[in-house]
Amino acid sequence: MKIVALSALTLSMWVAPFILAQQTPPSLADAELPSLLTIYKDLHSHPELSTKEERSAGIVAKELRAAGCDVTENFGKYDNLGWKCYGVVGVMKNGAGPTVLVRTDLDALPVHEETGLPYASTVTTKTEEGKEVPVMHACGHDAHMAMFIGVARALAKLKDQWRGTIIFVGQPAEETGNGARALLHAGLYEKFGKPEFALGFHDKADLQTGHIGVTEGYTYANVDSVDVTVRGIGGHGAYPHKTKDPIVLSAEMINAWQTIASRENNPLDPIVVTVGSIHGGTKHNIIPDEVKMQLTVRTYKADTRERVLAAIDQIAKGCAMAAGIPAERAPIVSVSRDQFTPATYNNPDLTKRLVAVWKKSLGNDNVEIVDPTMGGEDFSEYSLPDHSIPSVDFHVGAVDPAKIAEYKKAGKELPSLHSSKFAPVPEPTIRTGVIAMVTAVLELMKK
């Protein structure tokens, strides 16, 4: 038998194509998973509130550089010039081709963690008002960052399968709704290029691990914050006939606002008007001069939004007039236009295209068409107000299927996003998110 000695160069020429052929989104996700879990647990243990994401942004920037991106840190400009923006933009180029934006959020929430995890957050920090608050990744942005890093690493190793430019965006301040706007106002598209497509993901607290969910069309709502000051004429609680009671008037307004949904709106066009805060009075027997309320208003369509906001104002002033409130004491209704988050709209054609490739990469049964929600998500900003940039924001299942079955059998609700008890099952959640996003990018940038 003749033994042939192969040089290292010859051996690499034979072996390299074989190794390259084995690199697929699932195999790369599996290879990166141990490292990504370490990053995830570190981020989970060190959460940072909106506009304070310095450490998290630094980790994301470091990992994007290591994956071969040209990285810009501290990018973005808030309307509040006293805030520093910790936006991270990583650009990965691979020849001529389409430009695709891939986004993760960075921030956490002022929630006291009660998950019992060994890597649970014990962080506290001070708010802008100086109040000491606990901090937790109660919305899964830590998982998003780990997935995002895994996506960058995988796509760097799959350059033989795609062409073009990927803009990786690590976005701060998603929870306050002004992070994406800060990046766009600073010239995100002018400096790094306007993408042909924008992609985002979010873990889902009622979807099982290994699955992704997506909605065609509207998937998240417009979010408006409305402040209402109801002005009356105060006095002694024993003599209400000598006053104009703003508390009773506020109660009438709250009930009347619900008729916007039940009687003024097409029931096939969902809206929500919720009074989340009401404050008035100081003592049992004093009728106050005013009551302050804070509302959140959720809609999908632009014309519906304007109609609902106008109806809130009209009803408030109509109730006041009927109660005999003088014109100079009419309610003050203020819409916080700078806090508006537009509805997220998943381009139908792009959604169909990605669903087809996801079913091949993840399996037919692991891709679900899910209902839209009335939650808000400022990923919507990247598609621009006219939705001229086709975008898709999809859900990644984060819950053990056995736990879903257990809670369903007991008739209980699972811990939701923003709950002190919510935490994704990290391994399968991160793995599925990496595979799904890498597969989507390869589809849009394939040779």
C-alpha positions in Angstrom: 0.0 0.0 0.0 1.4 3.4 -1.0 1.2 6.2 1.5 1.0 9.7 0.1 2.2 12.6 2.3 0.1 15.8 1.7 1.5 19.2 2.3 -0.3 21.6 4.7 -1.3 23.7 1.7 -2.6 20.8 -0.3 -4.5 19.6 2.7 -6.1 23.0 3.3 -7.2 23.1 -0.4 -9.0 19.9 0.1 -10.5 20.5 3.6 -11.4 24.2 3.4 -14.3 23.8 0.8 -15.6 20.9 3.0 -15.6 23.0 6.1 -17.2 25.9 4.2 -19.9 23.7 3.0 -20.8 22.7 6.6 -21.3 26.3 7.6 -25.1 26.9 7.8 -27.2 29.2 10.0 -28.1 26.3 12.4 -24.5 25.0 12.6 -23.1 28.5 13.2 -25.8 29.3 15.8 -24.9 26.1 17.6 -21.1 26.9 17.5 -21.7 30.4 18.9 -24.3 29.6 21.5 -21.9 29.0 24.5 -20.3 32.4 24.0 -23.6 34.1 23.4 -25.0 32.6 26.6 -22.1 34.1 28.5 -22.8 37.5 26.9 -26.5 37.2 27.6 -26.1 36.4 31.3 -23.6 39.3 31.7 -26.0 41.7 30.0 -28.9 40.4 32.1 -27.0 41.0 35.3 -26.0 44.5 34.3 -29.1 46.2 32.9 -29.2 49.9 32.1 -32.2 52.2 31.8 -33.1 54.1 28.6 -30.5 56.8 27.7 -28.0 55.2 30.2 -26.9 52.2 28.1 -23.1 53.0 28.1 -21.9 49.5 29.2 -24.3 47.6 27.0 -23.5 49.7 23.9 -19.8 49.1 24.6 -20.2 45.4 24.6 -22.2 45.5 21.4 -19.7 47.8 19.7 -16.8 45.5 20.8 -18.5 42.4 19.4 -19.4 44.1 16.1 -15.8 45.1 15.6 -14.6 41.6 16.4 -17.0 40.3 13.7 -15.4 42.6 11.1 -17.7 45.7 11.1 -16.7 49.3 10.8 -18.2 50.6 14.0 -19.4 54.1 15.1 -20.2 54.6 18.8 -22.2 57.2 20.6 -24.3 57.9 17.6 -27.6 59.7 17.8 -29.1 63.0 18.9 -32.0 63.3 21.3 -34.3 66.4 21.5 -33.1 66.7 25.0 -29.6 68.0 24.5 -28.6 67.0 28.0 -28.8 63.3 27.2 -26.0 61.4 25.6 -27.0 59.0 22.9 -25.3 55.6 23.0 -26.3 54.4 19.6 -24.0 51.8 17.9 -23.8 51.4 14.1 -21.7 48.6 12.6 -21.3 48.4 8.9 -20.3 45.1 7.2 -19.6 45.4 3.5 -19.3 42.5 1.0 -19.2 43.9 -2.5 -22.0 45.4 -4.5 -25.5 44.5 -3.6 -28.5 45.6 -1.5 -28.3 47.3 1.9 -30.1 45.7 4.8 -30.6 47.2 8.2 -30.6 44.8 11.2 -31.6 46.3 14.6 -31.4 45.4 18.3 -32.5 47.5 21.3 -30.3 48.0 24.3 -32.3 49.3 27.2 -33.9 47.8 30.3 -36.7 48.8 32.6 -37.2 50.2 36.2 -38.5 46.8 37.5 -37.4 44.8 40.6 -36.4 41.3 39.3 -38.2 38.4 40.9 -37.2 35.5 38.6 -34.9 33.7 41.1 -32.3 33.2 38.4 -28.7 32.8 39.5 -27.7 35.7 37.2 -30.7 37.9 38.2 -30.2 41.6 38.3 -29.6 43.3 41.6 -28.9 46.7 40.0 -30.4 49.9 41.2 -29.9 53.4 39.7 -31.2 56.9 39.9 -33.7 58.3 37.5 -33.5 61.8 36.0 -35.6 63.0 39.0 -33.1 61.5 41.4 -35.3 58.6 42.5 -33.5 55.3 43.3 -35.1 52.5 41.2 -34.3 48.8 40.5 -33.4 47.9 37.0 -34.2 44.7 35.1 -34.2 43.4 31.5 -37.9 42.6 31.8 -38.5 42.9 28.1 -35.7 40.6 26.8 -33.5 43.2 25.2 -30.5 41.3 26.7 -31.6 38.3 24.6 -32.0 40.5 21.5 -28.4 41.8 21.9 -27.0 38.3 22.2 -28.9 37.2 19.1 -27.8 40.3 17.3 -24.1 39.6 18.1 -24.6 36.0 16.9 -26.1 37.2 13.7 -23.1 39.5 13.0 -20.7 36.6 13.7 -22.6 34.2 11.5 -22.9 36.6 8.5 -19.2 37.4 8.7 -18.5 33.7 8.2 -21.1 33.3 5.4 -19.8 36.0 3.0 -19.6 33.4 0.2 -23.5 33.4 0.3 -24.3 37.1 0.2 -23.4 40.4 -1.4 -24.0 44.0 -0.3 -23.9 46.0 2.9 -25.4 45.2 6.3 -26.1 48.1 8.7 -26.2 46.7 12.3 -27.9 49.1 14.6 -27.7 48.9 18.4 -30.5 51.2 19.4 -30.9 52.9 22.8 -34.1 54.1 24.4 -36.6 51.8 22.8 -38.7 51.8 26.0 -39.1 55.5 26.0 -39.9 55.6 22.3 -37.3 58.1 21.3 -34.2 56.0 20.5 -34.8 55.3 16.8 -35.9 58.9 16.2 -32.6 60.1 17.8 -30.6 58.0 15.4 -32.5 59.1 12.3 -32.4 62.7 13.4 -28.6 62.4 13.6 -28.5 61.3 10.0 -28.4 57.5 10.2 -29.4 57.0 6.5 -27.4 60.0 5.3 -24.2 58.8 6.9 -24.5 55.0 6.5 -26.8 54.6 3.5 -30.6 54.2 3.2 -31.4 50.5 3.4 -33.6 48.6 0.9 -34.9 46.5 3.8 -35.1 46.8 7.6 -35.3 43.8 9.9 -36.0 43.5 13.6 -36.9 40.9 16.2 -38.5 40.7 19.6 -38.9 37.8 22.1 -42.5 36.9 22.8 -43.7 35.9 26.3 -46.5 33.6 25.2 -44.8 31.8 22.2 -42.9 28.6 22.7 -39.2 28.3 22.2 -38.1 27.1 18.8 -40.9 29.0 17.1 -41.1 32.4 15.5 -44.2 34.4 15.0 -45.0 37.1 12.5 -47.9 39.3 11.4 -48.5 40.6 8.0 -49.4 44.3 7.9 -49.9 46.2 11.2 -48.2 44.3 14.0 -47.7 47.1 16.7 -49.8 50.2 17.2 -49.4 53.9 17.1 -48.8 55.1 20.7 -49.8 58.5 21.9 -49.5 60.0 25.4 -52.2 62.5 26.4 -52.4 64.7 29.5 -55.7 66.1 30.6 -56.2 68.7 33.3 -59.9 68.8 34.4 -60.5 72.2 36.1 -63.5 72.7 38.4 -64.4 75.0 41.3 -63.4 73.5 44.6 -65.0 73.8 48.0 -66.2 71.9 51.1 -67.2 68.2 50.5 -70.4 68.9 52.6 -71.6 71.5 50.1 -71.1 70.0 46.6 -73.9 72.2 45.2 -71.6 75.2 45.8 -68.8 73.7 43.7 -68.1 72.3 40.2 -66.6 68.9 41.2 -63.7 68.0 38.8 -63.5 64.4 40.3 -67.1 63.6 39.3 -66.5 65.3 36.0 -63.4 63.2 35.4 -65.3 60.1 36.0 -67.9 61.1 33.4 -65.1 61.8 30.9 -63.5 58.4 31.5 -66.7 56.6 30.8 -67.5 58.8 27.8 -64.1 58.2 26.3 -64.8 54.5 26.1 -67.7 55.2 23.7 -65.1 56.3 21.1 -64.2 52.7 20.7 -67.7 51.3 21.2 -69.8 53.9 19.3 -67.6 56.1 17.1 -65.2 53.7 15.6 -65.4 50.8 13.1 -65.1 47.7 15.3 -62.8 46.2 12.7 -60.3 49.0 13.2 -59.0 48.5 16.8 -58.3 51.4 19.2 -57.5 51.6 22.9 -58.1 54.5 25.2 -56.7 53.8 28.6 -56.5 56.2 31.6 -53.4 55.1 33.3 -53.1 57.8 36.0 -55.6 60.0 37.8 -54.7 62.4 40.6 -56.9 64.9 42.4 -57.6 66.1 45.9 -55.8 66.2 49.2 -58.4 65.3 51.9 -61.6 63.4 52.5 -63.8 66.5 52.8 -62.3 68.8 50.2 -63.5 69.0 46.6 -60.4 70.1 44.7 -60.0 72.7 42.0 -58.5 70.3 39.5 -57.8 66.7 38.5 -54.9 65.5 36.3 -55.1 62.4 34.1 -52.6 60.6 31.9 -53.9 58.6 29.0 -52.3 56.1 26.5 -54.0 55.9 23.2 -53.4 53.1 20.7 -54.4 53.0 17.1 -53.1 51.6 13.8 -54.2 53.9 11.0 -53.1 57.6 10.7 -56.6 58.9 10.1 -58.0 56.8 12.9 -55.4 58.2 15.2 -56.2 61.8 14.5 -59.9 61.2 14.8 -59.5 59.5 18.2 -57.3 62.3 19.6 -59.8 64.9 18.4 -62.7 62.9 20.0 -60.9 62.8 23.4 -60.6 66.6 23.3 -64.2 67.1 22.1 -65.6 64.8 24.8 -63.6 66.4 27.6 -64.8 69.8 26.7 -68.3 68.7 26.0 -68.6 67.1 29.4 -67.2 70.2 31.1 -69.7 72.4 29.2 -72.6 70.2 30.2 -71.5 70.4 33.9 -71.6 74.2 33.7 -67.8 74.7 33.8 -67.0 78.3 32.7 -65.2 78.6 29.4 -62.1 80.0 31.1 -62.0 76.8 33.2 -62.4 74.4 30.2 -60.2 71.2 30.4 -56.7 71.4 29.0 -56.0 68.4 26.7 -52.4 68.1 25.6 -51.0 65.4 23.2 -47.3 64.8 23.7 -46.3 64.8 20.0 -42.6 64.4 20.8 -43.4 61.0 22.6 -45.4 59.6 19.7 -44.4 56.2 18.4 -45.8 55.3 15.0 -47.4 51.9 14.2 -45.1 49.1 13.0 -46.2 47.8 9.6 -44.8 44.6 8.2 -44.6 44.9 4.5 -47.0 42.1 3.2 -44.8 41.0 0.2 -41.6 41.0 2.3 -43.4 39.1 5.1 -44.6 36.4 2.7 -41.2 36.1 1.2 -39.5 35.6 4.6 -42.2 33.2 5.9 -41.4 30.9 2.9 -37.7 30.8 3.8 -38.3 30.5 7.5 -40.5 27.5 7.0 -37.6 25.8 5.1 -35.0 26.7 7.7 -37.0 26.2 10.9 -39.8 23.8 9.8 -43.4 24.5 8.7 -44.8 23.9 12.2 -42.3 26.3 13.8 -43.4 29.4 12.0 -46.7 30.9 13.2 -48.8 33.7 11.9 -49.7 35.6 15.1 -52.3 38.3 15.9 -51.2 42.0 15.9 -50.9 43.7 19.3 -51.7 47.1 20.6 -48.2 47.4 22.1 -45.8 49.9 20.7 -42.3 49.5 19.2 -40.2 52.3 17.7 -38.6 49.9 15.2 -41.4 51.4 13.1 -39.3 54.6 12.6 -36.8 52.8 10.3 -39.4 52.2 7.6 -40.1 56.0 7.5 -43.6 57.5 7.8 -44.7 56.4 4.4 -43.4 52.8 4.9 -41.2 53.3 1.8 -38.6 51.0 3.3 -40.0 47.5 3.4 -39.6 46.1 6.9 -40.4 43.1 9.1 -40.3 42.9 12.8 -40.8 39.3 13.9 -41.3 37.5 17.2 -39.0 34.8 18.7 -40.6 32.3 21.1 -39.1 32.5 24.6 -41.2 30.2 26.8 -40.8 26.5 27.6 -43.7 24.7 25.9 -44.2 22.6 29.1 -44.7 25.9 31.1 -47.2 27.1 28.5 -49.2 23.9 28.9 -48.9 24.0 32.7 -50.2 27.6 32.9 -53.0 26.9 30.4 -54.2 23.8 32.4 -54.2 25.9 35.6 -56.1 28.7 33.8 -53.3 31.2 34.7 -51.6 33.9 32.6 -47.9 33.6 31.8 -45.6 36.3 33.0 -45.8 39.0 30.4 -43.1 41.3 29.0 -42.3 44.0 31.6 -43.2 41.5 34.4 -40.8 41.1 37.3 -41.0 37.4 36.7 -40.4 37.3 32.9 -37.2 35.8 31.6 -36.8 33.9 28.3 -35.4 30.4 28.2 -32.0 31.6 26.9 -30.5 28.8 24.9 -33.4 28.0 22.4 -34.6 31.6 22.3 -31.1 32.9 21.2 -30.5 30.0 18.9 -33.8 30.4 17.0 -33.4 34.2 16.8 -30.0 33.9 15.2 -31.1 31.3 12.7 -34.2 33.2 11.7 -32.4 36.6 11.3 -29.4 35.1 9.4 -31.8 33.2 7.1 -33.8 36.4 6.4 -30.7 38.4 5.6 -29.3 35.7 3.3 -32.6 35.6 1.5 -32.5 39.4 0.8 -28.8 39.5 -0.1 -28.2 36.2 -1.8 -25.9 36.1 -4.8 
